Amino acid sequence: MRTMALPTFWTTAIAKSLSGDQPCQLSTWIGGRNKEQRPRTDTASLAIWKTNHTAQLTDTVNRLKAEGWKCSVESFFRVTGQHAVISGKADCIAQQTDKRPLIVDMKSGEPRDSDVVQVAIEMVMIPLAWGSPSMSFDGKVIYKAHEVPVTPAQAAELRPKIVGLLKKLGTMPRPEASPSLSACRFCEATDEACPDRFWPESNPQVAQTEAF
């Protein structure tokens, strides 16, 4: 199994771990160290998601440009620390003279806590990636029917937790698995990396009782 010298985490993984959307810390720990991923079985669903996401992103960028914003789409960034690396790709970074720059992320599914945390992470890390640590961004999560703003103050409040989690994941020994249907359903760790995966067919959540 090939491993990376310094643990490298995606913003989406850190956001899910920080918000509790991914309750198994081992999943995030493995994801930062192993390049191998469990083969996807939902490629058709992924293709549909990409199509919807692209359409949503295109509409948003066109609207922002019409309002005078200059937009950079799917901007990759990477920040290397002493104990870990974090990488990500902001859906849209919009800039306009005399206005605070804006980071926008599109979500075509149901709202999750990690959506807002992901944008906050980008608001914290992109200034570092750009070599302008004092730079401040506004943030916004755009869903199909509504939008959620993320303020610089909210991002600043999360910053110590983001940095703390990255340091912890980068230095801690392998944690124990916390398998569950919600934790394992979309976990990308291979069966070799995590033999404790929860399989619904072998762990049925049904029972009978005479108590009622």
N, C-alpha and C positions, 0 to 999 in steps of 0.2 A: 504494500500500500504506500503510495507516494504521499509525502507530507510536506508542508511549507515550513520554512525556517521560523518565521514569525507569524503567529496566528492572525489571519485576515478575515474580517467580518464585514458582511454587507449591512447597510443601514436598515434594510427590512428585517433582518434577523435580530439586530440589536433592539429595534423598535418593538418587535413582538416579545422579546425577553423582558424588556424594561416595563412594558405595559401589562404583562401577564397573558397576552394572547397566545404565547407559547410558554406554558408552565413548566416545561422540562428544560432545565438549564443544560443538561447533557446534549440536547439537540443543538443548541447554539454553540457549545464548546466544541463538539465534533465538527460542525459546519465551518468553524474557523481554522481547522487543522487538516481536514481531509478533502482532497479534490474530487474523489469519487462520490457520486450521488446515486441514490436509488433510482432506477429507471422509471420514468413517468408512464402511467397507464391512462392518463387523461389528456392525450395530445390533442384530441378534437376540441375539448373544452378550452385548452390553452390557446388554440388557434382562434376560437371565437372571442376569447377575452382580449387577445392582441388586436383583433379587428375592431372591437368596440372601444378599446383604449385609444387606438390610433385615431379613430373618428372623433372621440371626445377631445383628445389633445389638439387635433387640427382645428376644431371649432373654437377652442379656448384661445389658441395662438392667434387665429384670425381676428377674434374679438379684441384681444389685447393690442394687436398691431393697429387696428382701427382706432383705438383710444390713444395711440401715440407711443406705445411701448416698443422697445427693441427686444426681441425674444431670442434666447438661445435654447434649443430643444435637446432634451436628453443629454444634458451636460454631465460627463463623467468626472468624478473627483476621487482623490485618494489622499489620506492623511496617515503618515507613519509616526507612531509614538515609540516610546522605549519598550513597551511590552506587547503592543498589538498594532494592527493596521485596520483602518476602516475605509471602505470604499462604497461608493454609491453612484446613482445616476438621477439627477433632478429632472423631472419631466420638463419643466420650463423655468428658466430664470429670465425675468423681465426687468428691463432697466429703462428709466426715463429721466431726463434732466430735471433737477430740483425735486426729485421724489425718491423716497427710500426704495431700493431694489426689492423685488418680490420673487419669492420661490413658490411655485405652484405645483401641486401633485394631483393627478387625476385618479379617481377611484370609481370604477364602474359597478362594484359589488356593494354589499351591505356595509354600512359604517362600522369600523372597529376602532378601539382605543389606539391601536398601534398606528393608525393612519396619521393622526395628529402628532404623535411622538416621532414618526419618521420625518415629517417636515421640520419639526423642532431640531432634530439631529442634523438635518441638512443646513438649517439656519446657523447652527453652532460650528459645523465642520467646514463648510464652503469658504468662509472667511479665512480659515487657517490654510486651506488648500490654495487659496489665491494669494497667500502671503500678506493678507490684510486683516490681522486678528481683531482689530477694533471695528471692522466693518459691521454694519447692522442691516438685517433683512426683515421685511415683513414676510409672512407665510400664509398660505391658503390651501386647504384641501377642497377640491371640487368634486362633488358627487353628481349623479344624474339629475337630482331634483333640488339640491341645496348646496351651500358652501359653508365651510367652517374656517374662520380666520385664526391665525396663530400669531401672537404678538411677540415682539422682541423680548419683552419681560417674561413671557411664558417660556421661551426658549432658554433665556438666561437662568430661570429657576430650575430647569431640567439639566442644565449643563453639568453640575457636579455629579448627578446620578448617571449621566451618559459616560462621563470620563471614569467614574468609579467602576461602572460595570465593565467597561473595556479593560481597565487594569486588572480587575478581578478575573475576567475570562482569560486574559492573557497570561496570568501567573498561577492560577489555581490548578491543583491536580485534577485529574478526571473526576467529575462529580458523579453521584449515583443517578441512575435513570429514574424518571418519574412517569412511567408509562400510563397512558390513558387514551381513550378514543380521540379526544380533542387534541392531545399533544402529539400523537403518532400519525394522525390522519394525513397531514401534509408534511411530515418530517422527511427531509431528504437524506438522512443518514442511511447507509446501506445496512443490510442485516448483519454483515460481518462486523461493522463498526459498533452496532448496537443490537445484541441478540435479545434484548428485553422488550422488543416492540410489542405493542398491544394488538392482538388479533381478535376482532369481535366474534368470529365464529368459534374461537376457543375460549372466549370469556363472555358468555351470554349474560346480558343484563336483565334476565327474567327469573322469576321465582314464584313459588306457591306457598301459601301460609294458611293456617287455620285460625289466625289471630283476629281476622275480620271477615 
